[in-house]
Amino acid sequence: MFTAALPTTNSSTLNWVPLDLFDAIRDLKRELNAVILAHYYQDPDIQDIADYIGDSLGLSRQAAETNADIIVFAGVHFMAETAKILNPDKLVLLPDLEAGCSLADSCPPDEFAKFKAAYPGHLVISYINCTAEIKAMSDIICTSSNAVQIVNQIPKDQPIIFAPDRNLGKYVIEQTGRDMVLWQGSCMVHETFSEKKMVQLKMQHPTAEAIAHPECEPAVLRHASYVGSTTALLKYVQQSASREFIVATEPGIIHQMQKVEPQKRFIPAPPINNCACNECPHMRLNTLEKLYLCMKNRTPEITLPPATQAAALKPIQRMLAMSRTVGS
């Protein structure tokens, strides 16, 4: 049972009331007809209370299909924006508005507009880890689950701009043989993994399989026996006969891996420095207490300019149509 002392006002006096947060959140879900969507990189407590846990593609599908009146998005800002774009008339809440994304921040809209103008005739495919403004300037959105499949559906004579993640872009180029123009953005978490430490860890655990997310740098991906999205990594550890895995992505996914394969061992890939840099600081801003308070107070709310929202919807819908056969 997870309890917390949360403030409440009684007349002019500030009191502290103990709550079982899991029960309180469940009560609010029923009262508000709310759905909680959580990314695999969230705190384990949030994953355990969520109605749906997934990667960006799965979360987009859930956001598009939900019948809930309120969407509570336990993730980062661009994910909640995507839910709002898909549900313009619904209330979309994010427990902490400061839960941003270093990759999305690495692609400022004004600079990207100039970059796009320098390559006329190019189709813009943008990774979903970008702001609503970048989505509005894109032709198709993709996720790490479907990026290769989507690029393979584009005519070979059609030049492509791929943004904002250069590492995912390089991986897609390698898998498809396409020559794409890459925006030079990156994720602070996935770029922190050390190739040297990865090799040392593999020497210490010679029977362990190294698995990695394609946002990692090519030097790290070379040492992985399997590369895939967070959902794909989760499915892989269930299918593999290996008993040990070195996991090169945000370690929040290990909570789900341990739940589905309790007899297997999962070792977080080490960052360059002796720090917790392999944990996304933005994802970890959301807490169970903030989740409860945002539902109780129905704030912070995600809002977007209508024109941006309408323009960003088209490339997301195109992605969903082009990736119907990709597992979420």
BAFIVEX-536579 format. One line per 8 residues: number of its first residue (from 1); their letters; for each residue x, y, z of C-alpha. Coordinates in Angstrom, 1 decimal, always signed. Example, Ala and Ser with C-alpha at 12.3 -4.5 7.8 and 13.67 -1.06 7.14 Angstrom:
<pts>
1) AS) +12.3 -4.5 +7.8  +13.7 -1.1 +7.1
</pts>
This chain:
<pts>
1) MFTAALPT) +0.0 +0.0 +0.0  +1.4 +3.4 -1.0  +0.4 +6.2 +1.4  +1.2 +9.8 +1.4  +0.4 +12.9 +3.5  -1.1 +15.5 +1.2  -2.3 +19.0 +2.1  -5.9 +20.0 +2.3
9) TNSSTLNW) -7.6 +23.2 +3.5  -10.1 +23.3 +6.3  -11.3 +26.8 +6.9  -8.1 +28.8 +7.1  -6.0 +25.9 +8.5  -3.7 +23.8 +6.5  -4.1 +20.1 +7.4  -2.3 +17.0 +6.3
17) VPLDLFDA) -4.4 +14.0 +5.4  -2.9 +10.5 +4.8  -4.1 +8.8 +1.7  -3.7 +5.4 +0.0  -2.8 +6.9 -3.3  -3.5 +3.8 -5.3  -7.1 +3.7 -4.0  -7.5 +7.5 -4.3
25) IRDLKREL) -6.4 +7.4 -7.9  -8.7 +4.5 -8.7  -11.6 +6.4 -7.2  -10.8 +9.5 -9.3  -10.6 +7.4 -12.4  -14.1 +6.1 -11.9  -15.5 +9.5 -10.9  -13.9 +11.4 -13.8
33) NAVILAHY) -14.2 +8.6 -16.4  -10.4 +9.0 -16.9  -7.8 +6.8 -18.4  -4.2 +6.8 -17.3  -1.7 +6.2 -20.1  +1.9 +5.6 -19.0  +5.2 +5.2 -20.8  +7.6 +2.3 -19.9
41) YQDPDIQD) +10.1 +4.9 -18.6  +7.8 +6.1 -15.8  +8.3 +5.3 -12.1  +7.2 +1.7 -11.3  +4.4 +2.9 -9.1  +2.9 +4.9 -12.0  +3.3 +1.9 -14.3  +1.4 -0.2 -11.8
49) IADYIGDS) -1.6 +2.2 -11.5  -1.8 +2.9 -15.3  -4.6 +1.5 -17.5  -2.2 +1.2 -20.4  +1.6 +1.0 -20.5  +3.4 +1.3 -23.8  +5.8 +2.9 -26.1  +5.0 +5.9 -28.3
57) LGLSRQAA) +3.2 +3.9 -31.0  +1.1 +2.0 -28.6  +0.3 +5.1 -26.6  -0.7 +7.0 -29.7  -3.1 +4.2 -30.7  -4.6 +4.1 -27.2  -5.0 +7.9 -27.2  -6.7 +7.7 -30.6
65) ETNADIIV) -9.1 +4.9 -29.5  -10.0 +5.8 -25.9  -13.6 +6.5 -24.9  -12.5 +8.2 -21.7  -13.5 +11.8 -21.0  -10.2 +12.7 -19.5  -6.7 +11.5 -20.6  -4.1 +11.5 -17.9
73) FAGVHFMA) -0.7 +11.2 -19.6  +2.1 +9.9 -17.4  +4.9 +10.6 -19.7  +6.6 +13.7 -21.2  +5.2 +16.8 -22.8  +5.3 +15.8 -26.4  +3.4 +12.6 -25.6  +0.6 +14.5 -23.9
81) ETAKILNP) +0.5 +16.9 -26.8  +0.1 +13.9 -29.2  -2.9 +12.8 -27.1  -4.4 +16.3 -27.3  -3.9 +16.4 -31.0  -5.8 +13.2 -31.4  -8.5 +14.3 -28.9  -9.0 +18.0 -29.4
89) DKLVLLPD) -12.3 +18.1 -27.4  -11.0 +16.1 -24.4  -9.2 +17.2 -21.3  -5.6 +16.0 -21.4  -3.6 +16.3 -18.2  +0.1 +15.9 -17.5  +1.2 +15.5 -13.9  +4.2 +17.9 -14.3
97) LEAGCSLA) +4.3 +20.4 -17.2  +8.1 +20.5 -16.7  +8.4 +16.9 -17.9  +9.9 +17.8 -21.3  +12.3 +16.0 -23.6  +15.9 +16.8 -24.5  +15.4 +15.3 -28.0  +12.3 +17.5 -28.7
105) DSCPPDEF) +14.2 +20.5 -27.3  +17.0 +19.8 -29.7  +14.8 +20.8 -32.7  +13.6 +24.4 -32.3  +10.7 +25.1 -34.7  +12.2 +28.3 -36.2  +15.5 +26.6 -37.0  +13.8 +23.5 -38.4
113) AKFKAAYP) +11.7 +25.7 -40.7  +14.9 +27.2 -42.2  +16.4 +23.7 -42.4  +13.3 +22.3 -44.2  +13.3 +25.3 -46.6  +16.9 +24.5 -47.6  +15.7 +21.1 -49.0  +12.7 +21.8 -51.3
121) GHLVISYI) +10.9 +18.7 -52.6  +11.9 +16.6 -49.6  +9.3 +14.6 -47.7  +9.6 +15.3 -43.9  +9.4 +12.2 -41.6  +9.6 +13.2 -38.0  +10.1 +11.0 -35.0  +7.2 +11.4 -32.6
129) NCTAEIKA) +9.7 +12.7 -30.0  +9.2 +16.3 -31.2  +7.0 +19.2 -30.4  +3.5 +19.8 -31.9  +5.1 +22.6 -34.0  +7.5 +20.2 -35.6  +4.7 +17.7 -36.2  +2.8 +20.5 -37.9
137) MSDIICTS) +5.7 +21.0 -40.3  +6.0 +17.2 -41.1  +4.4 +15.0 -43.7  +4.5 +11.8 -41.7  +5.2 +11.0 -38.0  +7.0 +7.8 -37.0  +8.0 +6.0 -33.9  +11.0 +3.7 -33.2
145) SNAVQIVN) +8.5 +0.8 -33.7  +7.5 +1.7 -37.2  +10.2 +4.0 -38.6  +11.8 +1.4 -40.9  +8.4 +0.2 -42.1  +7.3 +3.7 -42.9  +10.5 +4.7 -44.8  +10.2 +1.5 -46.8
153) QIPKDQPI) +6.8 +2.5 -48.0  +8.1 +5.8 -49.5  +9.0 +5.7 -53.2  +12.7 +5.3 -53.6  +13.0 +8.4 -55.8  +11.4 +10.6 -53.1  +14.1 +12.5 -51.1  +13.5 +12.5 -47.3
161) IFAPDRNL) +14.3 +14.7 -44.4  +14.4 +12.7 -41.1  +14.1 +14.6 -37.9  +14.9 +15.1 -35.1  +17.0 +12.1 -33.9  +20.2 +11.5 -35.8  +20.8 +8.1 -34.2  +17.4 +6.7 -35.1
169) GKYVIEQT) +17.9 +8.2 -38.5  +21.3 +6.5 -39.0  +19.7 +3.2 -37.9  +16.9 +3.6 -40.4  +19.4 +4.4 -43.2  +21.3 +1.3 -42.3  +18.1 -0.9 -42.3  +16.5 +0.6 -45.4
177) GRDMVLWQ) +19.5 +1.6 -47.6  +17.8 +5.0 -48.1  +19.9 +8.2 -48.2  +18.1 +10.6 -45.9  +18.9 +14.1 -44.8  +19.2 +14.1 -41.0  +18.5 +16.8 -38.4  +21.2 +16.5 -35.9
185) GSCMVHET) +19.2 +16.0 -32.7  +19.7 +13.4 -30.0  +18.4 +12.1 -26.7  +20.5 +12.9 -23.7  +19.7 +9.5 -22.1  +20.5 +7.3 -25.0  +23.7 +9.2 -25.9  +25.0 +8.6 -22.4
193) FSEKKMVQ) +25.7 +4.9 -22.8  +29.4 +4.1 -22.9  +30.7 +1.7 -25.5  +33.7 +1.0 -23.4  +31.6 +0.1 -20.3  +29.3 -1.9 -22.5  +32.2 -4.1 -23.6  +33.5 -4.4 -20.0
201) LKMQHPTA) +30.0 -5.4 -18.9  +29.7 -8.1 -21.6  +33.1 -9.5 -20.5  +31.8 -9.6 -16.9  +28.6 -11.3 -18.1  +29.6 -13.4 -21.1  +26.3 -15.2 -21.4  +24.2 -12.0 -21.3
209) EAIAHPEC) +22.6 -10.7 -24.4  +23.0 -7.0 -25.1  +19.8 -5.4 -26.3  +19.4 -1.7 -27.3  +17.0 +1.0 -28.4  +17.8 +2.6 -31.8  +18.2 +6.0 -30.2  +21.6 +4.8 -28.9
217) EPAVLRHA) +24.7 +5.8 -30.8  +25.9 +3.4 -33.6  +29.0 +2.4 -31.5  +26.7 +1.0 -28.8  +24.3 -0.6 -31.2  +27.2 -2.6 -32.8  +27.4 -4.6 -29.5  +23.7 -5.4 -29.3
225) SYVGSTTA) +22.3 -8.7 -30.5  +18.9 -7.1 -30.8  +17.8 -3.5 -31.5  +14.2 -2.4 -31.1  +11.7 -0.1 -29.6  +10.8 -0.4 -25.9  +7.9 -2.7 -26.7  +10.0 -4.7 -29.1
233) LLKYVQQS) +12.7 -5.1 -26.4  +10.1 -6.3 -23.9  +8.7 -8.9 -26.3  +12.3 -10.0 -27.2  +13.3 -10.9 -23.6  +10.2 -13.1 -23.4  +11.0 -15.0 -26.5  +14.8 -15.3 -26.1
241) ASREFIVA) +16.2 -18.4 -24.4  +18.9 -16.2 -22.7  +18.7 -15.8 -18.9  +20.6 -12.5 -18.7  +20.3 -9.3 -20.6  +22.2 -6.0 -20.7  +19.6 -3.4 -21.4  +20.6 -0.2 -23.3
249) TEPGIIHQ) +17.7 +2.1 -22.9  +16.0 +4.0 -20.0  +15.9 +1.5 -17.1  +12.2 +2.1 -16.4  +11.4 -0.7 -18.9  +13.2 -3.2 -16.6  +10.2 -3.0 -14.2  +8.0 -4.6 -16.9
257) MQKVEPQK) +10.8 -7.0 -17.9  +11.1 -8.3 -14.4  +7.3 -8.7 -14.1  +7.0 -10.8 -17.2  +10.2 -12.7 -16.7  +11.0 -12.9 -13.0  +13.5 -15.7 -13.4  +15.7 -13.7 -15.8
265) RFIPAPPI) +18.3 -11.1 -14.9  +18.3 -7.6 -16.4  +21.3 -5.4 -16.1  +21.0 -1.7 -17.0  +23.7 -0.6 -19.5  +26.2 +1.7 -17.8  +26.4 +5.4 -18.6  +29.7 +7.2 -19.3
273) NNCACNEC) +30.0 +8.6 -15.8  +29.2 +7.1 -12.4  +25.8 +8.7 -12.2  +22.1 +8.0 -12.8  +22.3 +9.6 -16.3  +20.7 +6.6 -17.9  +17.5 +7.6 -16.1  +15.5 +10.3 -17.9
281) PHMRLNTL) +15.2 +13.2 -15.6  +12.1 +14.5 -17.4  +10.2 +11.2 -17.1  +11.1 +11.0 -13.4  +9.5 +14.4 -12.7  +6.1 +12.7 -12.7  +5.3 +11.0 -9.3  +2.3 +9.2 -7.9
289) EKLYLCMK) +1.5 +12.2 -5.7  +1.6 +14.6 -8.7  -0.6 +12.1 -10.7  -3.2 +12.1 -7.9  -3.1 +15.9 -7.6  -3.4 +16.6 -11.3  -6.5 +14.3 -11.4  -8.0 +15.9 -8.3
297) NRTPEITL) -7.5 +19.4 -9.5  -7.9 +18.7 -13.2  -4.7 +20.6 -13.9  -2.0 +21.0 -15.5  -3.9 +20.8 -18.7  -2.3 +20.5 -22.2  -3.5 +23.2 -24.6  -2.5 +23.9 -28.2
305) PPATQAAA) -3.3 +26.5 -30.8  -6.1 +25.1 -33.0  -4.1 +25.7 -36.2  -1.1 +23.9 -34.9  -3.3 +21.1 -33.6  -5.1 +20.6 -36.9  -1.8 +20.7 -38.9  -0.1 +18.2 -36.6
313) LKPIQRML) -3.0 +15.8 -36.8  -2.6 +14.9 -40.5  +1.0 +13.4 -40.2  +0.0 +11.4 -37.1  -3.1 +10.0 -38.8  -0.9 +9.1 -41.8  +1.5 +7.3 -39.5  -1.3 +5.3 -37.9
321) AMSRTVGS) -2.7 +4.3 -41.3  +0.8 +3.2 -42.5  +1.6 +1.2 -39.4  -1.5 -0.9 -38.9  +0.5 -4.1 -39.0  +3.2 -3.0 -36.5  +2.7 -4.4 -33.0  +2.2 -1.8 -30.3
</pts>
